[in-house]
Amino acid sequence: MDQLQRLTGTGAGRRIYELLRAQIADGSLAAGARAPSTRALASELGVSRTTVTAVYEQLAAEGFLLTSGGRAARVAVPPASVAAPAARSRRAGHAPPALSALGRRVAAMALPALAADAPARIDFLYGALSARDFPVLAWRRAYQAELLRQQPSLCYAAPEGDAALRRALQAYLHRARGLACDAEQILVVHGAQQAIDLSARLLLDAGDAFVFEDPGYLMARRSFEATGAQLLAVTADGHGLDTARLPQDARARLAYVTPSHQFPLGGVLPIARRMELLQWAQRQQAWVVEDDYDGEFRYGQRPIAALQAIDTDGRVLYVGTVSKALSPQLRLGYMVLPPPLVPVFRQAKRLADRHAPVLEQRVLAALLDSGAYERHVRRMRRAHERRRAALLEAVAQLPGGAHAAGTAAGLHVVLWLPALRPRDEAPLAAAVRQRGVGVYPVSPLFAGPPGRSRPAGLVLGYAGLTAEQIAQGMAVLAAVLREGLRG
């Protein structure tokens, strides 16, 4: 309809087009009937004949009119087959769509709410970063250099990712995470979520089972549940997954873990538990998905080496992302795959979206090769450490024995409120939001109903806030807590 849009900037042509379409649909212009002449219709409607001619040409191109030189246009399509969209919608009513088993499972899922269009004035949203922290100058220089680099053609790229980025990631992961791999094992994905989704689709069937930390990352749990596999929730404590409780279930084909900084409780999986998990995976012939979502941010000591670095049996799929170091809006992540899984994951990535954006991959490669990325991470580690200190200072002033867990690493804490019960989390969050501060209940991250002994808890992300905002937001939370405890 380009010609119609070009000739009718005022919208007159669009209205005439829709009027004629509706008349054909409801039978006012019956099949075989003569359409008004372009000259007569233009005169009647007070528009130019050129506008009406463009409408007729569009209707003829779509098969609604039959036109030929020297003859009047005639209606070509029986009205019953071209009902207007609104009429079709009314007839269809609200019948549920026909979905696959996967579609029905996804439709029935409760997912975390998306970020509000009107965010809180001070928002402790986990996963949000400060726009001020993005390395604009370094990114812009690398981006402009890649834009100016001549390519022989603009064509689809390899699904596994740009070769330069995979080589840069190989070197970086060896330096920063103690992980030795070949560049061929690396798959570049649209953030950690796509890595999790690919793992779920390729490694689980309906009827299988998967081990999952409880509490844990809800979007990952939902991805695995969407396959029809059964959840086997295993308690996580202050040291991460309690491997003594790993199930000896023959259906268990996969375990999902966050060993460097358990989400959300913050524990670091000790070496004894790591070895026990790997031995369990070997016995079960199960895969382990290691989500290293924020392992670069550990305070006061070197980041913990990746679980895959000690995997000698090729059972661990390592998942990394730049969402916490650069921006979640980039949608860039990566997997390090056991060699036998490389071909099928490449094929699945190609079927899903062909490949991640090439220009952004090359920019990231340039930042990694130049050292700019690691300098930025070190700078952010210092900034986040200051924010964490401001948060912990404010937590110490809260009433009712409130205390924070998972503070040694990452970009969030869990704030436990012993004076309240889990049922109080949602009302508390709502009351605080009414005063312009966003805080988030921890209960949705648990697989089952809360135990009798568990207090209320909140997940507080601090990477997107200044120290001053943290202090102001926590003062609001403190005031609401005091009012509630007095009531």
N, C-alpha and C positions, 0 to 999 in steps of 0.2 A: 504494500500500500504506500510505497515511497512517493509515487507520483501524486496520489491523492493528498498526502500530507503536505507535499511541496506546494501544491496549487491552492491549498485551502488553509492558509495560516490562521484565518479568522475562526475556523471551526465549522463554517457553513457546509462545506463538503462532507465533513464527518457526520453532521446531523442528517443530511440528505441520504447518505449511504445507509445509516442505521434505520431511517424511516422506510426506505425501499426494502431493506433486508427484513424488517418486521412485517411489512405487507406481504412479502413472499411467504414468510413463515406462517402467518395466520390465514393465508388463503385469499386475502383481499386482492392480491394479484395472482390469479390462478395460473397453473401450468399452461403454457401456450398462449396466454393473453398478451396483447400488445402493451408494451410499456409506453408511457407518455413520451412524446418527442422531446428531444433535448431543448429545442427552442421554446416549446410550450411550457415545459416544466421550469425552465429558467425564468420565463416571464412571470409565471404564477408565483414563484417563490422569491422573486426579486434578487436573483443572483446572476452572475455572468454565465453565459452558455458554456464557457470553458470549464467552469466548475462542474456543471452537470455532466459534461462530456467525460471529464476525469472520473466521476462517480460511475458512469455507465461502463467505462473501460475497465474499472476495477471489478465491478460486478460480473462483467463478461469474463475477465481473467479467472475469477473464482468459480465460474460455471453457473452463476445464477441467471444470467441473461445470454441470449443468442443474438449476435449482431452480425450484419453483413452489409456491404456497400450498397446504398440506395434503398435499403429495406428498413422498416421499423424494427426496433429491438423487441424481442419477445421473452417471456419468462420461460426458463429452461428446466427448473428443478421443482418437482412436486413439493408442496408445502410441508407434508408430513415428515419429510426427511431433513428439513432445515430449521427446525424449531429454534427460536432464539434461546440464548443461554439461560435467561431468566425463566423462560417457560420450561426448559428442560429441568432446571433446578426445582421448580415447583412440583413437576410431575414426579421427580425422583424422591422428593421428601427427604427424610433423614435416615434412609436405610444404611446400615453399616457397610463400609467397603469390604470387598473380598480381599483378604490378606493371606499371606503365607503363614506358616506356624511361627517363623521368626517375626513377621510383621505383627502378629497378634501378641506375642510376648513383649515386643517393644511398645506397642500401643498401651499395654496394661501397666507399664512400669511407672513408678514415681521417681522422677529425676530431680536433682536440685534446681531450684529456681535460677533463672538467668539473672545477670546483674540488672538492677532496676534502671529504668530510663532516667529516673531522678535519684541518683545515688545520695546516700546520706552525706551530710556536710563533712563529717569525719567518719570514714569507713574502714573498719578493721577487717576488710574482705581479704581472705587468704587468696594468694595468687596474683593480686594486684601489685604493680610496681609503680613507683613514682616516675612520671613522664620526664621530670627534670634529670633523672639519673641516666637516661638513655644516652649513649656516646654519640651524639649527633655529628660532631665534626669528623670523628674517625669513620663513622658509617658513611657520611656524605662523600668524603674523599675516596673511599674504596668504591662506592657506588658509581660515582662519576667516572672513575677509571675504568670500571667494567662496562659502563654505557658506551664509552668511546672506543673500547676494544673492538676491532673489526672481526666479524664472524663471516664465514663463507655463506651461511644461510641460517634462517631462523626455522629450525625444525624441532621435532620432538626429541627429547634427550633420553638417556638410559634410565630405566625405572629405579635402579639402585642408587642414583644420585651422581652428582658431578664428581669426576675422578679427582680433581684438585681438592675438593672438600673432604672426600673420604681419606685421602692421604693426610690432610691436615688434622682430621679427627683422630686418625691412627696415632700420629705423633703426640697429639694433645692428651689423649686418654692414657698413653703410656706414662707421660710426665705427671699428669694430675691425679690419675685414678689407679695407677699401678697395673694397668690392664694391657696385656700383650695380645695383639691380634693382627691379622692381615687386613689390608684395606678392602679386600674382596669380601670380607665378612660383614662389612658395614653397609647398612641400608638407610638412606636418608628418607625421613617420613614427615608428615604434617603434624609435628608435635607428638608428645608421648601418647596422647589418646589414640592416634591412628596405629601406633605400635601395639598398643593393648588390644585394639579391635582386630588387627591382623592376627595376633596371637590367638585370640579367642576363636576366630573363624577357621583358622588352619589347624589348630591343635585340639579342639574339643568338638565332640558330637553330642547330640541329645542322648541322655542316658549315661554319659560320663559324669565325673565329679571333679571339682576343683577345690583346692585348699586356699583359704583367704583369711587374712588377718582380721581380727575382730577387736576393736573397731578398725576400719580401713577406708580406703579411697572409694567413695560410692560410685563414681563413674566407671571405675575399673570393674567393680563387682557387677554392675548392671551389664557391662559388655560381655562378661563371662556368662551371666545368667541368660542373656539373650540367645545363646546357643542351645538352650534347653538342658545344659549340664546342671548338676545339683551342687549347691553351695555346701561346703564343709568348713564351717567357721571355726577357727582356732584362736584362742585367746591371745591377745598381745598384752604385754605388761611393760614395765619400765625398761626392759632390755629388748623389746621387740617381740617377734613371734615366739611363743612358748613351744619349742620344738619337742618337748617331752609329750606334748598332746597331739602330735601329728598322727592322723588316722592311718591305720593299716587297712585301707579300703581298696580293693582291687580296681574299683572304678576310677580312682583318683589319677588323672592324667596330667595335672598341672598344679603348680602352687604359685601364687602371686605374693611377692614380698617387697618391702621397702627397708632393706637392712641397714642402709647408711643413716637413715633418719625416719623411723617408723611414723607413718602418717595415720592418725594425727598425734599420737602420744609422744613421739620424739625419741624413743629409745634407739640405741645403736646395738645391733645384733652382735653378741660376743663371739669370739672365734670358736668356742665349743659348740654353740648353737649353729653356727654356720656349717661346721663340719657335719653335725647331725642332720641338718637339712639336706646337704649334698648326698650323704649316705642314704637318706630316705628316698631321694629322687632316683638314685641308682637302683635301689631295691625295687621301687615301683615302676622303673622305666618311665618316669614322669619328667616333664619339663618344669623348670623354674624361671618365672619371669621376674627379673630384678629391676624394679623401677627406682632409678637413682635420680629422683626428681629435683632434689636440691642439695646433693652431696658436696657441692663446691663451697657451701657456706657452713663451715664449722669454726667455732670461735675458740681461740687460745691454743689450738694445736692443729696439726696437719689433718686434712680430710682423710677419713677412713678409706682404705683400699676397697675396690669393688669386690663383690662376691664372686663374680666371674673370674677374677684374677687367681682364685685358688681352686677353680673348678677343673679337675683333671679328667672328667668323664664326658665333657661336652653336653651338659644338661641345661646350662644357664643361658637365657636370652637376656642380654643387658639392654636397658632402655635409658637413654639420656635425652636431654632437651636444653634449649637455650631460653626457654620461657621464663625461668627465674633469674637468669643472668642478664638478658637483654630485654625481651618483651614477649608476652604471650601472644601478641598480635602478629608476630612474625610467622607463627605456625611452622617452626623448624625443629625437628628432633632427629634422633638416629637410634638405630639398633645395632648391636654387635651380635651376630647370629652364630650358633654352632654350624660348622661347614655343611653338614647334611641338609640343613634347613635353608641355605642360601638360595638355591634355585626356585623353590616353591614360593618363598616370600617375595622374590623379585617378580615372579609371575603375578602374584596376587596384587602387589603394588601397581603393576602395569594395568591390571584390570580395573583397579579402584580409581585411579586418577592419572595414570601414565607416569608422572614424576612430580616432585616438588618444584617450586619456582626456581629456575636456573640462575637468574641474575642474583637473587638473594643468597643462593648457595655459594656462588663465587665470591660475593662480598664477604660472607662469613669465613670462607677459606682464606681470603686475604687478611682478615683481622687475626685469624689464628696463626698464620704464617709470620706475620709481622710482630707478634707478641702483644698487639693492642687488646685482644680479647682477654688475655690473662692479666694485663695491667688493669683493665676495667673490672675484672672479677675481684682483684685485690682491693681496688678502691671501693667497690660495693661492699666487700666484706667488712671493711672498716666502718663504712656508713651504717650498715645494718647492725653492727655491734653497738654503735651509739644509740640507735633506735631501740634495740633490745634492752639496753641499760635503762633507758627512759621508761620503757614499759615495766620492767621489773621493779623499778623504784616506785612506780605508781601502784603496782599490785600490792606492794608492802603496806600501802595506806588503806587498802580495801577492808571493809568490816567482815565479820563472820568467819574468820580463819581462811579467807581466800588465799590460794597459792597457785603458782604456775608450774607446769610440767613441760618437759621437752625443750629446755632453754639452751642446751649446749650447741645446737646447730639449727640450721634452717631459717625460715622467714616467718614462723608463727609459733605460738605457744597454745597449750590448752590451759584455760583458767578453770580450776576446780573451785566450786562454791559449796563447802560442806554444810552450810546452814540451809541450803535449798535442795530440792529433789528434782529429778529429771523432768517431771511434769511442769516445773516452774520455768524451764528454759525459754519456751516460746513466749509466754507472757512477759518475761523479763526483757527479751530481745525487742518485743513490740514496744514496751514502755520506753526503752532507751532510744529506739528509732524515732519515736515521737518527739524526742528532744534533739534530733539531728545526728545521732551516732549509730552506726551499724555494727552490731555484734552478732555472732552466729552460734546456734546451739550445736553441741557435739552429738546429741542423741541420734540424728539421722545417719551417722557414720557407723553405728552399731548394727549388726545383722539381726539381733533379736531384741526382745523387750528388755528394759534396764533391770538389773538385779536390785535387790532390796538395799544393798549396801552402797550402791553407787550414788555419789552426790550429783548435783547439777554441774554442767560444764559448758564452757564457751570456747570456740576456736577463734583466736585473735591473730590475724595477720598484721604485720607492722611494716612491711617493706614499702608500702605506698604512702606512708605518712612521715611527717617531720616529727622531731622530738617534741616540739611545742603542741602539735596536733594530738600526739599520743597523750600528753599530760592533760589536755583539755577534754579529750574523749573519755579518758579513765576517770576524770573528776565527775563527769556526767554519770557514768556507770556507778561510781561510788555513791552519789546522791540518790540514785534510784534504789540501790541496794539498801541504804540506810532507811529510806522511807518504807520499803517493803518489810524490812526486819522489825521496824517499829510497829507496823500495822499488824 
